Amino acid sequence: MTMNAGTVPQVRRAGALQGILLVATGALLQTMLITMVSPVLPAMISAFESHSNSELLVTLSITSPALSLALLSPFAGGFIDRFGRRGTLLFGLLFYAIAGILPYLIADLMGILVSRLFLGAATAIVMTASMTLLGDFFSGKEREHYLEINAAFAAIFAILTMAVGGFLGSIEWRIPFLCYAISAMFLLAIMLFVWEPDHHEQEEVAAAGSFRWGPVLILCLMVICGGMVFIAPLLFVGVLVKAAGYDSASTAGMVGAGCSLAVPAGAITFQQLRSRRYSVPSLVTLAFFIIAIGLGTIAITQSLPGLIVGFAIQQYGSGFILAGMMIWVLSLLPREQRGKGTGMYFTSFMIAQPIAGALFALMMEKMGGSALAAMGGYGALALVVGVILFLTCAPRGAFRKDPPETPATPAS
């Protein structure tokens, strides 16, 4: 096919298929990183009980992917910015499938631990590349829409993968590791339906001059705090339920899964409020106050009903921040630094997990050994962050409603 002189080549435009595919890829593969195999932790400990330090090593094998994801995400982002999005994502998906199923084939505990670290590295590549592509293909309200869907998907996938992992693990503890091969399906779909983004597909901010890293670093500190107050009740739901007088793993699972349904509800509310032009900073600030109320309720009531009510409120607020924080960070990133900045976001969010775990024991000690009261410490953190955001953003007009969108006019 020939092209006449002066003909402008058509640029492919990403649509719902690309948006949903990229969101589902990132949300599912990140979520199942730990939730798919966490139910088999006791069975793994029993299987390797003859190994020295088996309990510690098995626990590390379950949680270590989050650490390698956190440490490697910025490097993955820099690699993506330099060598391209689509090819890096395809490599990450293949790497994910291979590393994910290795524990099914390996008999050695140390080998399993190393393979899980590789899985975290693969997830860093997949998450950073998929979200970077999402930022490249979409802008403005359209991008926000998919990031809000991402928050809802992550909560739903967490519930589903934990249930599937528990069912398969009851048959044999190695079987859930085979589920990581699902990334091969995403690899095929990305090959068929996703392309390397064209420079014409970038939003105008990419040409807005030199990028200042200061605001992103400040927001990453906010992301760490947001990740901590989001993950703390989920990490310690078994301990909290036991502190409320119920020493049953099934009860803890029901409380955790049931309250997690509030996350997509919060993400949907966030989306509705954004459609009414409420600003992202105002909604993220509101989220921290909601989370503070939820965690404070857990600390004050000291009972299972209070735990459930407070946990649900906290998860509802988390639906706001899971969508809002990423929207806020991505809005500051030009194309040439979007991969690195997205990697910094995931590093900040994932590093919040071990920090939250380390602080929990310290807070329990300060709160007289009460796990429920320790949640009040996280509630205080959420309140402080909310107040700081309010005092910082309100004077700058960041809480005003966004102006109505107007069609772009051609340059004269």
N, C-alpha and C positions, 0 to 999 in steps of 0.2 A: 504494500500500500504506500503510495507516494503522498507527500504533504506539499501543498501549494505554498508559495512564498507568502509570508505574513500570517500563516495559520498558527494559532496558538495551540500547542499540544494539550490534550485533555489530561487533567490530573485526577487520579483515582481518589474518591472520597470514601473514608471509612464510615461504616454504618453500624446498625444495632448488632449485626453478626460479629463484627470485629470487637466491638465494645464488650458484649457479653462474654465472648470467648476469652478475651484478655483478663477480664475480671474473674471469671470462673477459674482460669488457670492459676492465677496468683492466690486467690482466696482458698481454693481447695488444697493445693499443694503445700501452702504454708500451714494451714490449719491441721492437716493430717500428719504433719511433721512429728508431733508429740501425741495428739489425741488418739490417733489410730492404734498406738501400741502401749499407751499408758495403762490400759486395763490389764495387760499381761505382766506388769511389773512383779506382782507376787509370784507368779508362775516362773518367771525368769530367775528370780532369786532362789527359788527351790531347785531349779534345774542346775544352777551353778553353785550350790551350797558348799561343795567340796573345794571350791576355788578360794584362795585367800582374798580377803576384802571383797567378797562377792557382792554383798549388799551395796557397798559404795560404788563399785564398778558398774553394776547393773543399773543403779539409779542414774549414774553419769551417762550410761549408754542411751537412756531414754531422753535425758534433758540436754545432753551436749550439743545436739544440732542447733539449738537456739543460740548457744555461745558462738559457734563458728559462723552462724549466719550474721550475728551482730558484728563480729570482728571483720568479716570479709565483705560486707555489703558496700562500703565506700570504694574498695578496690574493684569490685564488680562494676560499680557505677562508672569509674574511670575507664575501665576496659570497654564498657558499652559505648561511652562517648567517643572513644577512639576507633573502635573496630566495627561499630554498627549494632543495631538493635536486634533485628530478626535472626541473623546468624548466631549471635550470642545466646538468644533465647532457645533456639533449636538445640544448641550444644548443651545448655543447662538442663533441658528436658530429658535428653538422652542420658546425661550424667546422673540425673535424679533417679531415673528408672534403674540404672545399674547399681548405684550405691544403695538404693532403697531395698532391693531384694536380696542383697548380699547376706544379711543376717539369717535368711532362710537357708542359705547354703553353707555358712561358716559354723564350725563347731566350737571355735576358740572364742572366749569372752573378749580378749583384747582385740581380736580381729573384728568382732562385732562393734566394739567401741570405736575403732578407727573408721569403719564403714559408716557409722552414724555421724562422725565428724565430717566425712566426705559428703554425706547427705545434706548437712547444714550448709556446706559450701555451694552445693548445687542449688539449694533453695535460695541462697543469696543471689545467685545469677538469675534464676527464674523470676523471683519477686521483683528485683530491680529492673530487669529487662521488660517484663510485662507492664509494670506501672509506668516506665519511661515511654514505652510505645503508646500507652493510653494517653499520657500527657502530650505526645507528639500528634496523635490522630485527632484529638478532641480539645476544645478550648471552651472557656466560659462556662455557661450553665450546662452545656452538654457534657463537659468533663466532670463537673460536679455531680451530675446525675449518676454517672458510672461509679464514681468514688463512693457515693451513698449506697449504691447497690452492693459494692464491695464489702462494706461494713455489715450489711444484712446477710450476704452470702456467707461471710466468715462465721457468724454466729450460728447459722443453720447448719453449715458443714461441721462445725465443732460438735454439735449434738449428734449428727448422723454418723460421723466417723468414730466417735466414742462408742456408739451403740454397735456399729459393725465390728469394730475392733474387739469389743467385749464378747460378741457372739462367736466370732471366728477364733478368738483366743481360748474360749471354753472348749473348743475341739482340740486344738494344739497350739501352744504359745507362739510357734514360728509362723503360722499361717498368715496373721495380719500383715507381716512384712511383704508378702506378695502383692498386697494392694497398692504398693508404691509404683508398680508397673503401669498404673493407670496414666502416668505421665506420657507413656508412649502414644496413647490416644490423643492427648493434647498436642504432641509433637506432630502427628499427622495432620491434625486440624490446622495448626499454625502454618504448616507447609502449604496447605491448600488455600487458606483464606486470609493470610496476613502477609504483607509485603514490607520491605524496608521503606520507611516514610520518606516522602519527597520534601524538599525544603519548602515547597509551596504550602505544605500542610501545617506549617508552624504558625503559631499566633504572633501578633504584632510585638509582644513583649520581648521576643527573641532579638529584635533589632533596637531595643530601647537603651543601648549603651552598655558600659561595663557593669558587671554584676557585683553587688556588695554582699559578701558572705556574712557580715555581722548579723543582719536580721535572721538569716537561716540558722545560724548557731544559737541565737537566742530562742528561736522557735524549737530547735532540737532539744534544748533544756526543758522547755514546756512539754515536749513529747515524752521525755523521760519521766517527768512527773505524772503526765497523763497515763502512760503505760503502767506505772506503779499502782496508781489508785484504781485502774481498771483490772489489773491481773491479780491483785492481792487476795480478794475473796475467792477467786477461781482456784488459785494455787492451794489454798488452805481450807477449802470447803469441808473436807473430811474432819479436820481439826475443829472447825467452827461448829459443825453439827454435833460432834462429840462433846464440845464444851457446853452446848445447849441441852445435853442430857440424852442424846440418841447415838449409841455406839454401833451404828449399822452402816455398812458401805453402800447398801442399796438406797437407804434414806439420803445419804450424802449425794449419791448420783442423781436421785430424783430432784433434790433441791437445786443442785448445780445446773442440771439440764433445764428444769422448769424456769428458773430465774433467768437463764441465758436467753430465753425467748423474748425478754424485754429489750435486748440489744437491737434486733431488727425493728421493733416498735419505735425505739428511739431514733434509729436511722430514718425511718419513714417520716416521723415528726420533723426531724431536721430538714428533710427534703421539702415538706410542706411549708415550713417557715421560710426556707430559702426562696420558694416560689412566691412568697409574699414580700420578698426583697429585704428580709432581715439579714444583716451582715454576718459573715463567717466569724469575725472576732467576737461579736456579741453572743452568738450561739455557743461558741466554745467556752466563753466565760460562764454562761448560764449552765453549761454541762458540768463544770467543776463545782458549782454551787449545788446542783442536783446530786452529784456523787457525794459531796460532803454531807448532805442530809441523809442519804442512804446509809453511809458508813456510820454516821452518828447514831442513827436508829438502831443499828446492830449493837453498838457499844452500850447504849442506854438501856435497851429492853432486856438484854441478857436472857433471851428465851428463843425457842425455835420459831414461833410465829413472828416475833420481832426480827429474827434473822432472815426469814423469808421475805417479809415486807421490805426491810432495809436492803437486802440483796437485790430484789427486783428493782427498787428505785435506783440503786447504784448502777445496775446493768442498763437501765433505761437511759441514764445520763451518759453511760459509756457509748451508747449508740450514736450520740451527738459527736463525741470527741473522736471516735474511730473514723468517721467521715470528715469532720471539720478540720482536724489537725493536718491530714494529708492534703486537703484542698488548700489550706492556708500555706503550707510549705511549697506545694507545686506552683502556686500562683506567683511565687518569687523567682522561679527558675527559668532562665532562657534555655533554648534548645541545647546549646553547646555545653551546658553544665547540668542539664536535667538529670542525666544518669548518675553523676556523682552526688548531686543533692538528694535524689531519691534514695541512694544507698545510705546517705547520712541519716535520712528519716528512719529507715528500717533498722539501722544500727542503734539509734536512740530508742526506738520502741522495743527492740528485743533485749537490749542491755537492761531495760527496766525490770525484767523478770528476775535475774539473779540479785539485783539490788533490792527488790521488794522482798525476796526470800531472806536475804541477810538481815534486813531491818526488822522483819517480823519477830525474830527471836529477841532482839534488843527491846522492841516495844513491849513484848510480853513481860520481859523482866521488869521494865519500868511501870507496867500496869498491874503488878502483883501476880503475874502468872496467868492472867485471864486472856485467852485468845480473842474472845468477843470484845473485850475492852481495847485490845491492841488495834482492832479495826478503827477505833476512835482516833488513834494516832494518824492513820491514813486519811481519815475524814478531816482532821486538822490540816494536813498537807494540802488536800483538795481545796479547803476553804482559803488557805493562804494564797495558793496559786490563783484562785478566782478573784480574790481581792487585788492582787498585784496586777492581773490582767485588766481589771476594771479601772484601777487608778492610772494605769499606763495608757490604755487605749481610749478611754472615754474623753479625756481632754483633747485628743487628736481627731475627734470626730469619727472614730472607727466604728462606733455603735449606731451611726445614722443608717437609715435604710439605703440600700443601693439605688442609684438612679435607674429609671426604666430603660430597658435596652432599646436603642434606636438603630434603624438600618444604616449601614455604613454608606457614606457618600463617596462617589469617585473622586480621586485626586484631580485637581485642576492642573 
